[in-house]
Amino acid sequence: MLWIAGGESPYITEAHEGPMRALFPRTVQVTLKGAGHWVHSEQPEAFTATLRHFLGGRAATVRA
């Protein structure tokens, strides 16, 4: 599971990490600087690059 957080978001705090890891122990957390709660809108290039890296380049082969 990939957890992308905005570094400026007031909704994601260090207090959330423990409960998230308890529910999803293999969670990978990435915090993008310069983004708030709407990470995909505020940092679209970094968000997409992070997703592509996590998916190992398979994102281009996924079809809806």
PDBQT receptor file of N, H, CA, C and O in Angstrom, charges set to zero:
ATOM      1  N   MET A   1       0.848  -1.177   0.000  1.00  0.00    +0.000 N 
ATOM      2  CA  MET A   1       0.000   0.000   0.000  1.00  0.00    +0.000 C 
ATOM      3  C   MET A   1       0.885   1.229   0.000  1.00  0.00    +0.000 C 
ATOM      4  O   MET A   1       1.875   1.299   0.728  1.00  0.00    +0.000 OA
ATOM      5  N   LEU A   2       0.524   2.181  -0.812  1.00  0.00    +0.000 N 
ATOM      6  H   LEU A   2      -0.281   2.123  -1.403  1.00  0.00    +0.000 HD
ATOM      7  CA  LEU A   2       1.248   3.446  -0.886  1.00  0.00    +0.000 C 
ATOM      8  C   LEU A   2       0.416   4.529  -0.216  1.00  0.00    +0.000 C 
ATOM      9  O   LEU A   2      -0.771   4.685  -0.500  1.00  0.00    +0.000 OA
ATOM     10  N   TRP A   3       1.046   5.260   0.662  1.00  0.00    +0.000 N 
ATOM     11  H   TRP A   3       2.011   5.133   0.893  1.00  0.00    +0.000 HD
ATOM     12  CA  TRP A   3       0.404   6.354   1.387  1.00  0.00    +0.000 C 
ATOM     13  C   TRP A   3       1.144   7.630   1.004  1.00  0.00    +0.000 C 
ATOM     14  O   TRP A   3       2.272   7.845   1.445  1.00  0.00    +0.000 OA
ATOM     15  N   ILE A   4       0.519   8.479   0.186  1.00  0.00    +0.000 N 
ATOM     16  H   ILE A   4      -0.398   8.304  -0.173  1.00  0.00    +0.000 HD
ATOM     17  CA  ILE A   4       1.132   9.735  -0.233  1.00  0.00    +0.000 C 
ATOM     18  C   ILE A   4       0.494  10.859   0.577  1.00  0.00    +0.000 C 
ATOM     19  O   ILE A   4      -0.724  11.040   0.560  1.00  0.00    +0.000 OA
ATOM     20  N   ALA A   5       1.320  11.597   1.274  1.00  0.00    +0.000 N 
ATOM     21  H   ALA A   5       2.309  11.450   1.288  1.00  0.00    +0.000 HD
ATOM     22  CA  ALA A   5       0.842  12.693   2.116  1.00  0.00    +0.000 C 
ATOM     23  C   ALA A   5       1.469  14.000   1.655  1.00  0.00    +0.000 C 
ATOM     24  O   ALA A   5       2.587  14.020   1.142  1.00  0.00    +0.000 OA
ATOM     25  N   GLY A   6       0.743  15.077   1.843  1.00  0.00    +0.000 N 
ATOM     26  H   GLY A   6      -0.165  15.061   2.261  1.00  0.00    +0.000 HD
ATOM     27  CA  GLY A   6       1.293  16.399   1.571  1.00  0.00    +0.000 C 
ATOM     28  C   GLY A   6       1.991  16.919   2.817  1.00  0.00    +0.000 C 
ATOM     29  O   GLY A   6       1.440  16.854   3.915  1.00  0.00    +0.000 OA
ATOM     30  N   GLY A   7       3.174  17.424   2.651  1.00  0.00    +0.000 N 
ATOM     31  H   GLY A   7       3.621  17.477   1.758  1.00  0.00    +0.000 HD
ATOM     32  CA  GLY A   7       3.957  17.928   3.774  1.00  0.00    +0.000 C 
ATOM     33  C   GLY A   7       3.309  19.093   4.500  1.00  0.00    +0.000 C 
ATOM     34  O   GLY A   7       3.604  19.340   5.670  1.00  0.00    +0.000 OA
ATOM     35  N   GLU A   8       2.425  19.812   3.815  1.00  0.00    +0.000 N 
ATOM     36  H   GLU A   8       2.185  19.611   2.866  1.00  0.00    +0.000 HD
ATOM     37  CA  GLU A   8       1.749  20.967   4.406  1.00  0.00    +0.000 C 
ATOM     38  C   GLU A   8       0.338  20.633   4.885  1.00  0.00    +0.000 C 
ATOM     39  O   GLU A   8      -0.381  21.518   5.350  1.00  0.00    +0.000 OA
ATOM     40  N   SER A   9      -0.065  19.371   4.777  1.00  0.00    +0.000 N 
ATOM     41  H   SER A   9       0.519  18.652   4.400  1.00  0.00    +0.000 HD
ATOM     42  CA  SER A   9      -1.421  18.987   5.149  1.00  0.00    +0.000 C 
ATOM     43  C   SER A   9      -1.608  18.937   6.660  1.00  0.00    +0.000 C 
ATOM     44  O   SER A   9      -0.812  18.313   7.361  1.00  0.00    +0.000 OA
ATOM     45  N   PRO A  10      -2.646  19.585   7.165  1.00  0.00    +0.000 N 
ATOM     46  CA  PRO A  10      -2.917  19.499   8.598  1.00  0.00    +0.000 C 
ATOM     47  C   PRO A  10      -3.642  18.197   8.972  1.00  0.00    +0.000 C 
ATOM     48  O   PRO A  10      -3.842  17.909  10.152  1.00  0.00    +0.000 OA
ATOM     49  N   TYR A  11      -4.032  17.417   7.959  1.00  0.00    +0.000 N 
ATOM     50  H   TYR A  11      -3.870  17.650   7.001  1.00  0.00    +0.000 HD
ATOM     51  CA  TYR A  11      -4.807  16.202   8.212  1.00  0.00    +0.000 C 
ATOM     52  C   TYR A  11      -3.947  14.980   8.491  1.00  0.00    +0.000 C 
ATOM     53  O   TYR A  11      -4.417  14.020   9.101  1.00  0.00    +0.000 OA
ATOM     54  N   ILE A  12      -2.707  15.001   8.056  1.00  0.00    +0.000 N 
ATOM     55  H   ILE A  12      -2.324  15.781   7.560  1.00  0.00    +0.000 HD
ATOM     56  CA  ILE A  12      -1.806  13.871   8.256  1.00  0.00    +0.000 C 
ATOM     57  C   ILE A  12      -0.729  14.289   9.246  1.00  0.00    +0.000 C 
ATOM     58  O   ILE A  12       0.030  15.227   9.000  1.00  0.00    +0.000 OA
ATOM     59  N   THR A  13      -0.673  13.584  10.364  1.00  0.00    +0.000 N 
ATOM     60  H   THR A  13      -1.290  12.822  10.564  1.00  0.00    +0.000 HD
ATOM     61  CA  THR A  13       0.333  13.896  11.377  1.00  0.00    +0.000 C 
ATOM     62  C   THR A  13       1.112  12.631  11.732  1.00  0.00    +0.000 C 
ATOM     63  O   THR A  13       0.737  11.530  11.328  1.00  0.00    +0.000 OA
ATOM     64  N   GLU A  14       2.174  12.791  12.472  1.00  0.00    +0.000 N 
ATOM     65  H   GLU A  14       2.479  13.686  12.799  1.00  0.00    +0.000 HD
ATOM     66  CA  GLU A  14       2.961  11.638  12.916  1.00  0.00    +0.000 C 
ATOM     67  C   GLU A  14       2.122  10.694  13.771  1.00  0.00    +0.000 C 
ATOM     68  O   GLU A  14       2.400   9.496  13.825  1.00  0.00    +0.000 OA
ATOM     69  N   ALA A  15       1.114  11.215  14.427  1.00  0.00    +0.000 N 
ATOM     70  H   ALA A  15       0.889  12.188  14.383  1.00  0.00    +0.000 HD
ATOM     71  CA  ALA A  15       0.241  10.378  15.262  1.00  0.00    +0.000 C 
ATOM     72  C   ALA A  15      -0.531   9.352  14.437  1.00  0.00    +0.000 C 
ATOM     73  O   ALA A  15      -0.981   8.341  14.978  1.00  0.00    +0.000 OA
ATOM     74  N   HIS A  16      -0.691   9.593  13.143  1.00  0.00    +0.000 N 
ATOM     75  H   HIS A  16      -0.325  10.413  12.703  1.00  0.00    +0.000 HD
ATOM     76  CA  HIS A  16      -1.427   8.669  12.282  1.00  0.00    +0.000 C 
ATOM     77  C   HIS A  16      -0.588   7.474  11.832  1.00  0.00    +0.000 C 
ATOM     78  O   HIS A  16      -1.133   6.452  11.414  1.00  0.00    +0.000 OA
ATOM     79  N   GLU A  17       0.729   7.601  11.918  1.00  0.00    +0.000 N 
ATOM     80  H   GLU A  17       1.171   8.431  12.258  1.00  0.00    +0.000 HD
ATOM     81  CA  GLU A  17       1.591   6.548  11.395  1.00  0.00    +0.000 C 
ATOM     82  C   GLU A  17       1.408   5.216  12.129  1.00  0.00    +0.000 C 
ATOM     83  O   GLU A  17       1.319   4.173  11.481  1.00  0.00    +0.000 OA
ATOM     84  N   GLY A  18       1.351   5.227  13.435  1.00  0.00    +0.000 N 
ATOM     85  H   GLY A  18       1.423   6.075  13.962  1.00  0.00    +0.000 HD
ATOM     86  CA  GLY A  18       1.188   3.999  14.208  1.00  0.00    +0.000 C 
ATOM     87  C   GLY A  18      -0.084   3.246  13.856  1.00  0.00    +0.000 C 
ATOM     88  O   GLY A  18      -0.018   2.061  13.530  1.00  0.00    +0.000 OA
ATOM     89  N   PRO A  19      -1.241   3.898  13.910  1.00  0.00    +0.000 N 
ATOM     90  CA  PRO A  19      -2.481   3.206  13.534  1.00  0.00    +0.000 C 
ATOM     91  C   PRO A  19      -2.472   2.718  12.082  1.00  0.00    +0.000 C 
ATOM     92  O   PRO A  19      -2.980   1.635  11.791  1.00  0.00    +0.000 OA
ATOM     93  N   MET A  20      -1.897   3.512  11.169  1.00  0.00    +0.000 N 
ATOM     94  H   MET A  20      -1.484   4.391  11.405  1.00  0.00    +0.000 HD
ATOM     95  CA  MET A  20      -1.845   3.084   9.767  1.00  0.00    +0.000 C 
ATOM     96  C   MET A  20      -0.987   1.828   9.628  1.00  0.00    +0.000 C 
ATOM     97  O   MET A  20      -1.356   0.897   8.912  1.00  0.00    +0.000 OA
ATOM     98  N   ARG A  21       0.151   1.804  10.307  1.00  0.00    +0.000 N 
ATOM     99  H   ARG A  21       0.451   2.561  10.888  1.00  0.00    +0.000 HD
ATOM    100  CA  ARG A  21       1.028   0.627  10.228  1.00  0.00    +0.000 C 
ATOM    101  C   ARG A  21       0.409  -0.586  10.924  1.00  0.00    +0.000 C 
ATOM    102  O   ARG A  21       0.672  -1.723  10.533  1.00  0.00    +0.000 OA
ATOM    103  N   ALA A  22      -0.399  -0.356  11.937  1.00  0.00    +0.000 N 
ATOM    104  H   ALA A  22      -0.612   0.568  12.254  1.00  0.00    +0.000 HD
ATOM    105  CA  ALA A  22      -1.085  -1.473  12.595  1.00  0.00    +0.000 C 
ATOM    106  C   ALA A  22      -2.089  -2.116  11.634  1.00  0.00    +0.000 C 
ATOM    107  O   ALA A  22      -2.241  -3.337  11.612  1.00  0.00    +0.000 OA
ATOM    108  N   LEU A  23      -2.766  -1.294  10.848  1.00  0.00    +0.000 N 
ATOM    109  H   LEU A  23      -2.642  -0.302  10.865  1.00  0.00    +0.000 HD
ATOM    110  CA  LEU A  23      -3.741  -1.808   9.885  1.00  0.00    +0.000 C 
ATOM    111  C   LEU A  23      -3.073  -2.328   8.608  1.00  0.00    +0.000 C 
ATOM    112  O   LEU A  23      -3.501  -3.330   8.035  1.00  0.00    +0.000 OA
ATOM    113  N   PHE A  24      -2.026  -1.638   8.175  1.00  0.00    +0.000 N 
ATOM    114  H   PHE A  24      -1.678  -0.824   8.641  1.00  0.00    +0.000 HD
ATOM    115  CA  PHE A  24      -1.347  -1.977   6.924  1.00  0.00    +0.000 C 
ATOM    116  C   PHE A  24       0.164  -1.989   7.171  1.00  0.00    +0.000 C 
ATOM    117  O   PHE A  24       0.836  -0.996   6.890  1.00  0.00    +0.000 OA
ATOM    118  N   PRO A  25       0.704  -3.081   7.686  1.00  0.00    +0.000 N 
ATOM    119  CA  PRO A  25       2.112  -3.122   8.090  1.00  0.00    +0.000 C 
ATOM    120  C   PRO A  25       3.108  -2.882   6.959  1.00  0.00    +0.000 C 
ATOM    121  O   PRO A  25       4.231  -2.450   7.218  1.00  0.00    +0.000 OA
ATOM    122  N   ARG A  26       2.729  -3.147   5.732  1.00  0.00    +0.000 N 
ATOM    123  H   ARG A  26       1.816  -3.498   5.522  1.00  0.00    +0.000 HD
ATOM    124  CA  ARG A  26       3.654  -2.972   4.612  1.00  0.00    +0.000 C 
ATOM    125  C   ARG A  26       3.496  -1.617   3.930  1.00  0.00    +0.000 C 
ATOM    126  O   ARG A  26       3.973  -1.429   2.811  1.00  0.00    +0.000 OA
ATOM    127  N   THR A  27       2.840  -0.684   4.584  1.00  0.00    +0.000 N 
ATOM    128  H   THR A  27       2.452  -0.837   5.493  1.00  0.00    +0.000 HD
ATOM    129  CA  THR A  27       2.620   0.645   4.023  1.00  0.00    +0.000 C 
ATOM    130  C   THR A  27       3.938   1.351   3.739  1.00  0.00    +0.000 C 
ATOM    131  O   THR A  27       4.860   1.340   4.555  1.00  0.00    +0.000 OA
ATOM    132  N   VAL A  28       4.003   1.962   2.564  1.00  0.00    +0.000 N 
ATOM    133  H   VAL A  28       3.254   1.970   1.902  1.00  0.00    +0.000 HD
ATOM    134  CA  VAL A  28       5.126   2.824   2.202  1.00  0.00    +0.000 C 
ATOM    135  C   VAL A  28       4.582   4.239   2.232  1.00  0.00    +0.000 C 
ATOM    136  O   VAL A  28       3.653   4.565   1.492  1.00  0.00    +0.000 OA
ATOM    137  N   GLN A  29       5.152   5.082   3.083  1.00  0.00    +0.000 N 
ATOM    138  H   GLN A  29       5.906   4.817   3.684  1.00  0.00    +0.000 HD
ATOM    139  CA  GLN A  29       4.681   6.465   3.178  1.00  0.00    +0.000 C 
ATOM    140  C   GLN A  29       5.652   7.388   2.461  1.00  0.00    +0.000 C 
ATOM    141  O   GLN A  29       6.862   7.334   2.680  1.00  0.00    +0.000 OA
ATOM    142  N   VAL A  30       5.100   8.237   1.600  1.00  0.00    +0.000 N 
ATOM    143  H   VAL A  30       4.117   8.281   1.423  1.00  0.00    +0.000 HD
ATOM    144  CA  VAL A  30       5.871   9.255   0.899  1.00  0.00    +0.000 C 
ATOM    145  C   VAL A  30       5.216  10.589   1.200  1.00  0.00    +0.000 C 
ATOM    146  O   VAL A  30       4.009  10.747   1.019  1.00  0.00    +0.000 OA
ATOM    147  N   THR A  31       6.005  11.549   1.658  1.00  0.00    +0.000 N 
ATOM    148  H   THR A  31       6.986  11.421   1.805  1.00  0.00    +0.000 HD
ATOM    149  CA  THR A  31       5.501  12.892   1.943  1.00  0.00    +0.000 C 
ATOM    150  C   THR A  31       6.063  13.838   0.902  1.00  0.00    +0.000 C 
ATOM    151  O   THR A  31       7.279  13.951   0.745  1.00  0.00    +0.000 OA
ATOM    152  N   LEU A  32       5.176  14.517   0.190  1.00  0.00    +0.000 N 
ATOM    153  H   LEU A  32       4.189  14.425   0.318  1.00  0.00    +0.000 HD
ATOM    154  CA  LEU A  32       5.595  15.453  -0.848  1.00  0.00    +0.000 C 
ATOM    155  C   LEU A  32       5.605  16.874  -0.287  1.00  0.00    +0.000 C 
ATOM    156  O   LEU A  32       4.589  17.383   0.186  1.00  0.00    +0.000 OA
ATOM    157  N   LYS A  33       6.768  17.493  -0.353  1.00  0.00    +0.000 N 
ATOM    158  H   LYS A  33       7.594  17.080  -0.738  1.00  0.00    +0.000 HD
ATOM    159  CA  LYS A  33       6.920  18.871   0.112  1.00  0.00    +0.000 C 
ATOM    160  C   LYS A  33       6.137  19.809  -0.801  1.00  0.00    +0.000 C 
ATOM    161  O   LYS A  33       5.984  19.550  -1.995  1.00  0.00    +0.000 OA
ATOM    162  N   GLY A  34       5.654  20.879  -0.234  1.00  0.00    +0.000 N 
ATOM    163  H   GLY A  34       5.779  21.090   0.736  1.00  0.00    +0.000 HD
ATOM    164  CA  GLY A  34       4.960  21.891  -1.014  1.00  0.00    +0.000 C 
ATOM    165  C   GLY A  34       3.543  21.523  -1.412  1.00  0.00    +0.000 C 
ATOM    166  O   GLY A  34       2.949  22.166  -2.277  1.00  0.00    +0.000 OA
ATOM    167  N   ALA A  35       2.998  20.487  -0.782  1.00  0.00    +0.000 N 
ATOM    168  H   ALA A  35       3.481  19.964  -0.080  1.00  0.00    +0.000 HD
ATOM    169  CA  ALA A  35       1.625  20.087  -1.072  1.00  0.00    +0.000 C 
ATOM    170  C   ALA A  35       0.844  20.005   0.223  1.00  0.00    +0.000 C 
ATOM    171  O   ALA A  35       1.381  19.659   1.276  1.00  0.00    +0.000 OA
ATOM    172  N   GLY A  36      -0.428  20.329   0.124  1.00  0.00    +0.000 N 
ATOM    173  H   GLY A  36      -0.864  20.611  -0.731  1.00  0.00    +0.000 HD
ATOM    174  CA  GLY A  36      -1.316  20.203   1.267  1.00  0.00    +0.000 C 
ATOM    175  C   GLY A  36      -2.108  18.914   1.163  1.00  0.00    +0.000 C 
ATOM    176  O   GLY A  36      -1.565  17.872   0.794  1.00  0.00    +0.000 OA
ATOM    177  N   HIS A  37      -3.381  18.983   1.485  1.00  0.00    +0.000 N 
ATOM    178  H   HIS A  37      -3.822  19.829   1.785  1.00  0.00    +0.000 HD
ATOM    179  CA  HIS A  37      -4.231  17.802   1.474  1.00  0.00    +0.000 C 
ATOM    180  C   HIS A  37      -4.513  17.294   0.057  1.00  0.00    +0.000 C 
ATOM    181  O   HIS A  37      -4.683  16.090  -0.137  1.00  0.00    +0.000 OA
ATOM    182  N   TRP A  38      -4.565  18.177  -0.919  1.00  0.00    +0.000 N 
ATOM    183  H   TRP A  38      -4.427  19.155  -0.761  1.00  0.00    +0.000 HD
ATOM    184  CA  TRP A  38      -4.869  17.813  -2.310  1.00  0.00    +0.000 C 
ATOM    185  C   TRP A  38      -3.563  17.579  -3.072  1.00  0.00    +0.000 C 
ATOM    186  O   TRP A  38      -3.246  18.309  -4.011  1.00  0.00    +0.000 OA
ATOM    187  N   VAL A  39      -2.822  16.575  -2.668  1.00  0.00    +0.000 N 
ATOM    188  H   VAL A  39      -3.079  15.982  -1.905  1.00  0.00    +0.000 HD
ATOM    189  CA  VAL A  39      -1.486  16.305  -3.209  1.00  0.00    +0.000 C 
ATOM    190  C   VAL A  39      -1.519  16.151  -4.729  1.00  0.00    +0.000 C 
ATOM    191  O   VAL A  39      -0.684  16.724  -5.429  1.00  0.00    +0.000 OA
ATOM    192  N   HIS A  40      -2.466  15.390  -5.235  1.00  0.00    +0.000 N 
ATOM    193  H   HIS A  40      -3.144  14.924  -4.667  1.00  0.00    +0.000 HD
ATOM    194  CA  HIS A  40      -2.542  15.126  -6.679  1.00  0.00    +0.000 C 
ATOM    195  C   HIS A  40      -2.784  16.398  -7.485  1.00  0.00    +0.000 C 
ATOM    196  O   HIS A  40      -2.399  16.468  -8.652  1.00  0.00    +0.000 OA
ATOM    197  N   SER A  41      -3.408  17.391  -6.891  1.00  0.00    +0.000 N 
ATOM    198  H   SER A  41      -3.722  17.334  -5.943  1.00  0.00    +0.000 HD
ATOM    199  CA  SER A  41      -3.704  18.640  -7.573  1.00  0.00    +0.000 C 
ATOM    200  C   SER A  41      -2.581  19.662  -7.401  1.00  0.00    +0.000 C 
ATOM    201  O   SER A  41      -2.282  20.427  -8.318  1.00  0.00    +0.000 OA
ATOM    202  N   GLU A  42      -1.968  19.668  -6.228  1.00  0.00    +0.000 N 
ATOM    203  H   GLU A  42      -2.211  19.046  -5.483  1.00  0.00    +0.000 HD
ATOM    204  CA  GLU A  42      -0.958  20.675  -5.914  1.00  0.00    +0.000 C 
ATOM    205  C   GLU A  42       0.437  20.299  -6.410  1.00  0.00    +0.000 C 
ATOM    206  O   GLU A  42       1.250  21.178  -6.694  1.00  0.00    +0.000 OA
ATOM    207  N   GLN A  43       0.716  19.005  -6.514  1.00  0.00    +0.000 N 
ATOM    208  H   GLN A  43       0.055  18.291  -6.283  1.00  0.00    +0.000 HD
ATOM    209  CA  GLN A  43       2.008  18.522  -7.001  1.00  0.00    +0.000 C 
ATOM    210  C   GLN A  43       1.780  17.375  -7.993  1.00  0.00    +0.000 C 
ATOM    211  O   GLN A  43       2.218  16.253  -7.737  1.00  0.00    +0.000 OA
ATOM    212  N   PRO A  44       1.101  17.636  -9.126  1.00  0.00    +0.000 N 
ATOM    213  CA  PRO A  44       0.721  16.539 -10.024  1.00  0.00    +0.000 C 
ATOM    214  C   PRO A  44       1.904  15.757 -10.597  1.00  0.00    +0.000 C 
ATOM    215  O   PRO A  44       1.823  14.536 -10.729  1.00  0.00    +0.000 OA
ATOM    216  N   GLU A  45       2.995  16.435 -10.936  1.00  0.00    +0.000 N 
ATOM    217  H   GLU A  45       3.061  17.427 -10.829  1.00  0.00    +0.000 HD
ATOM    218  CA  GLU A  45       4.140  15.727 -11.510  1.00  0.00    +0.000 C 
ATOM    219  C   GLU A  45       4.783  14.811 -10.473  1.00  0.00    +0.000 C 
ATOM    220  O   GLU A  45       5.094  13.656 -10.764  1.00  0.00    +0.000 OA
ATOM    221  N   ALA A  46       4.981  15.328  -9.266  1.00  0.00    +0.000 N 
ATOM    222  H   ALA A  46       4.729  16.267  -9.029  1.00  0.00    +0.000 HD
ATOM    223  CA  ALA A  46       5.587  14.516  -8.202  1.00  0.00    +0.000 C 
ATOM    224  C   ALA A  46       4.666  13.376  -7.797  1.00  0.00    +0.000 C 
ATOM    225  O   ALA A  46       5.130  12.270  -7.518  1.00  0.00    +0.000 OA
ATOM    226  N   PHE A  47       3.376  13.636  -7.764  1.00  0.00    +0.000 N 
ATOM    227  H   PHE A  47       2.999  14.534  -7.991  1.00  0.00    +0.000 HD
ATOM    228  CA  PHE A  47       2.402  12.601  -7.420  1.00  0.00    +0.000 C 
ATOM    229  C   PHE A  47       2.447  11.468  -8.447  1.00  0.00    +0.000 C 
ATOM    230  O   PHE A  47       2.509  10.294  -8.082  1.00  0.00    +0.000 OA
ATOM    231  N   THR A  48       2.413  11.830  -9.732  1.00  0.00    +0.000 N 
ATOM    232  H   THR A  48       2.362  12.783 -10.028  1.00  0.00    +0.000 HD
ATOM    233  CA  THR A  48       2.443  10.823 -10.794  1.00  0.00    +0.000 C 
ATOM    234  C   THR A  48       3.762  10.059 -10.785  1.00  0.00    +0.000 C 
ATOM    235  O   THR A  48       3.767   8.838 -10.942  1.00  0.00    +0.000 OA
ATOM    236  N   ALA A  49       4.866  10.751 -10.604  1.00  0.00    +0.000 N 
ATOM    237  H   ALA A  49       4.862  11.742 -10.476  1.00  0.00    +0.000 HD
ATOM    238  CA  ALA A  49       6.176  10.082 -10.563  1.00  0.00    +0.000 C 
ATOM    239  C   ALA A  49       6.253   9.102  -9.394  1.00  0.00    +0.000 C 
ATOM    240  O   ALA A  49       6.815   8.015  -9.527  1.00  0.00    +0.000 OA
ATOM    241  N   THR A  50       5.695   9.481  -8.267  1.00  0.00    +0.000 N 
ATOM    242  H   THR A  50       5.238  10.364  -8.159  1.00  0.00    +0.000 HD
ATOM    243  CA  THR A  50       5.694   8.609  -7.092  1.00  0.00    +0.000 C 
ATOM    244  C   THR A  50       4.866   7.359  -7.358  1.00  0.00    +0.000 C 
ATOM    245  O   THR A  50       5.283   6.252  -7.020  1.00  0.00    +0.000 OA
ATOM    246  N   LEU A  51       3.704   7.532  -7.958  1.00  0.00    +0.000 N 
ATOM    247  H   LEU A  51       3.365   8.432  -8.233  1.00  0.00    +0.000 HD
ATOM    248  CA  LEU A  51       2.863   6.381  -8.306  1.00  0.00    +0.000 C 
ATOM    249  C   LEU A  51       3.562   5.457  -9.295  1.00  0.00    +0.000 C 
ATOM    250  O   LEU A  51       3.558   4.239  -9.121  1.00  0.00    +0.000 OA
ATOM    251  N   ARG A  52       4.160   6.032 -10.330  1.00  0.00    +0.000 N 
ATOM    252  H   ARG A  52       4.164   7.022 -10.472  1.00  0.00    +0.000 HD
ATOM    253  CA  ARG A  52       4.853   5.215 -11.331  1.00  0.00    +0.000 C 
ATOM    254  C   ARG A  52       6.002   4.438 -10.699  1.00  0.00    +0.000 C 
ATOM    255  O   ARG A  52       6.200   3.261 -11.001  1.00  0.00    +0.000 OA
ATOM    256  N   HIS A  53       6.751   5.088  -9.831  1.00  0.00    +0.000 N 
ATOM    257  H   HIS A  53       6.590   6.044  -9.586  1.00  0.00    +0.000 HD
ATOM    258  CA  HIS A  53       7.860   4.411  -9.159  1.00  0.00    +0.000 C 
ATOM    259  C   HIS A  53       7.335   3.257  -8.296  1.00  0.00    +0.000 C 
ATOM    260  O   HIS A  53       7.883   2.156  -8.335  1.00  0.00    +0.000 OA
ATOM    261  N   PHE A  54       6.290   3.505  -7.529  1.00  0.00    +0.000 N 
ATOM    262  H   PHE A  54       5.844   4.400  -7.497  1.00  0.00    +0.000 HD
ATOM    263  CA  PHE A  54       5.716   2.478  -6.662  1.00  0.00    +0.000 C 
ATOM    264  C   PHE A  54       5.192   1.296  -7.457  1.00  0.00    +0.000 C 
ATOM    265  O   PHE A  54       5.356   0.145  -7.053  1.00  0.00    +0.000 OA
ATOM    266  N   LEU A  55       4.560   1.582  -8.588  1.00  0.00    +0.000 N 
ATOM    267  H   LEU A  55       4.427   2.517  -8.916  1.00  0.00    +0.000 HD
ATOM    268  CA  LEU A  55       4.003   0.528  -9.427  1.00  0.00    +0.000 C 
ATOM    269  C   LEU A  55       5.049  -0.132 -10.324  1.00  0.00    +0.000 C 
ATOM    270  O   LEU A  55       4.738  -1.064 -11.065  1.00  0.00    +0.000 OA
ATOM    271  N   GLY A  56       6.263   0.345 -10.255  1.00  0.00    +0.000 N 
ATOM    272  H   GLY A  56       6.516   1.102  -9.653  1.00  0.00    +0.000 HD
ATOM    273  CA  GLY A  56       7.337  -0.260 -11.028  1.00  0.00    +0.000 C 
ATOM    274  C   GLY A  56       7.192  -0.086 -12.528  1.00  0.00    +0.000 C 
ATOM    275  O   GLY A  56       7.600  -0.951 -13.303  1.00  0.00    +0.000 OA
ATOM    276  N   GLY A  57       6.610   1.033 -12.936  1.00  0.00    +0.000 N 
ATOM    277  H   GLY A  57       6.279   1.736 -12.307  1.00  0.00    +0.000 HD
ATOM    278  CA  GLY A  57       6.459   1.292 -14.353  1.00  0.00    +0.000 C 
ATOM    279  C   GLY A  57       5.286   0.574 -14.991  1.00  0.00    +0.000 C 
ATOM    280  O   GLY A  57       5.068   0.702 -16.195  1.00  0.00    +0.000 OA
ATOM    281  N   ARG A  58       4.528  -0.176 -14.210  1.00  0.00    +0.000 N 
ATOM    282  H   ARG A  58       4.705  -0.280 -13.231  1.00  0.00    +0.000 HD
ATOM    283  CA  ARG A  58       3.395  -0.926 -14.761  1.00  0.00    +0.000 C 
ATOM    284  C   ARG A  58       2.166  -0.058 -14.976  1.00  0.00    +0.000 C 
ATOM    285  O   ARG A  58       1.186  -0.522 -15.559  1.00  0.00    +0.000 OA
ATOM    286  N   ALA A  59       2.193   1.188 -14.520  1.00  0.00    +0.000 N 
ATOM    287  H   ALA A  59       2.989   1.564 -14.046  1.00  0.00    +0.000 HD
ATOM    288  CA  ALA A  59       1.013   2.040 -14.623  1.00  0.00    +0.000 C 
ATOM    289  C   ALA A  59       0.564   2.224 -16.057  1.00  0.00    +0.000 C 
ATOM    290  O   ALA A  59      -0.631   2.352 -16.325  1.00  0.00    +0.000 OA
ATOM    291  N   ALA A  60       1.516   2.239 -16.983  1.00  0.00    +0.000 N 
ATOM    292  H   ALA A  60       2.486   2.135 -16.765  1.00  0.00    +0.000 HD
ATOM    293  CA  ALA A  60       1.163   2.442 -18.382  1.00  0.00    +0.000 C 
ATOM    294  C   ALA A  60       0.452   1.245 -18.979  1.00  0.00    +0.000 C 
ATOM    295  O   ALA A  60      -0.216   1.373 -20.005  1.00  0.00    +0.000 OA
ATOM    296  N   THR A  61       0.583   0.084 -18.358  1.00  0.00    +0.000 N 
ATOM    297  H   THR A  61       1.126  -0.020 -17.524  1.00  0.00    +0.000 HD
ATOM    298  CA  THR A  61      -0.027  -1.123 -18.919  1.00  0.00    +0.000 C 
ATOM    299  C   THR A  61      -1.387  -1.429 -18.305  1.00  0.00    +0.000 C 
ATOM    300  O   THR A  61      -2.071  -2.347 -18.759  1.00  0.00    +0.000 OA
ATOM    301  N   VAL A  62      -1.790  -0.686 -17.291  1.00  0.00    +0.000 N 
ATOM    302  H   VAL A  62      -1.235   0.059 -16.923  1.00  0.00    +0.000 HD
ATOM    303  CA  VAL A  62      -3.071  -0.929 -16.634  1.00  0.00    +0.000 C 
ATOM    304  C   VAL A  62      -4.173  -0.298 -17.479  1.00  0.00    +0.000 C 
ATOM    305  O   VAL A  62      -4.067   0.862 -17.878  1.00  0.00    +0.000 OA
ATOM    306  N   ARG A  63      -5.237  -1.067 -17.752  1.00  0.00    +0.000 N 
ATOM    307  H   ARG A  63      -5.323  -2.009 -17.427  1.00  0.00    +0.000 HD
ATOM    308  CA  ARG A  63      -6.349  -0.553 -18.557  1.00  0.00    +0.000 C 
ATOM    309  C   ARG A  63      -7.627  -0.605 -17.727  1.00  0.00    +0.000 C 
ATOM    310  O   ARG A  63      -7.854  -1.541 -16.960  1.00  0.00    +0.000 OA
ATOM    311  N   ALA A  64      -8.450   0.416 -17.896  1.00  0.00    +0.000 N 
ATOM    312  H   ALA A  64      -8.266   1.176 -18.519  1.00  0.00    +0.000 HD
ATOM    313  CA  ALA A  64      -9.714   0.480 -17.170  1.00  0.00    +0.000 C 
ATOM    314  C   ALA A  64     -10.758  -0.403 -17.824  1.00  0.00    +0.000 C 
ATOM    315  O   ALA A  64     -11.891  -0.476 -17.348  1.00  0.00    +0.000 OA
TER     316      ALA A  64
